[in-house]
Every structure is written in structure tokens, then in C-alpha cells.
Amino acid sequence: MGYDRSRELGDRCGFCLRCGWGRRFMAPNADTLPGVCPDCGGEVITACPSCGGGIRSLMALTCEECGEQLRPAELFGTEIRRKPERHRRLDARRSARDNERTAL
């Protein structure tokens, strides 16, 4: 089996819906994150409220499993800057490895 970079810092994420505080953790240990944000006291989610699917990116706006919105695209009046979510892109099936070069 090859090296999986996502396992180094944790393969799941949790973040605060109010201020954006977030941490990575190893699945299925969501109980290692607080349920309340240590910075602002807001709700911290570690899974999709609709389907229970895990969150794999601190920048996620929608659930990979069901497509439901996890949080608004703006935080403090500014758009969250991030790459488009792979499961939401139209070319997701064709481009599984965005950052790798292929032989010509």
C-alpha cells in the first residue's frame, strides 16, 4: 500500500460554524475534538448534519456524501478562498489527480 498524505495529520476534520476554528483528527475519533469552539463558544461539527458523512477538508462547504451545505461560503463577510470541491466540479470524473503531471 502506498503513502497516504491525508493520514499524516488526520483524515477527518471538524470546524466551528461561527468563527471557522478547525482541527484535523483520525477517524473515527471525533470525540477528541470539543463540541463547543474553544475560541468563540460556537458549535463544532465533525460530520454532515444531514447524512453523517465525515468531513475531509477544513475548507469544505458541502458534504461529499449527500451534497448538502455544511456552512455558508462566506465567513466574516469575506468569501472562503479555496479550491473547488472535487465532488462538486463538473470535470471531477475526468480529473482525479489535479496536481500530478501525466506523460505526454
Secondary structure, 3 states (H helix, E strand, C coil): CCCCCHHHHCCEEEEECCCCCEEEECCCCHHHCCCECCCCCCEEECECCCCCCECCCCCCCECCCCCCECCCCEECCEECCCCCCCCCCCCCCCCCCCCCCCCC
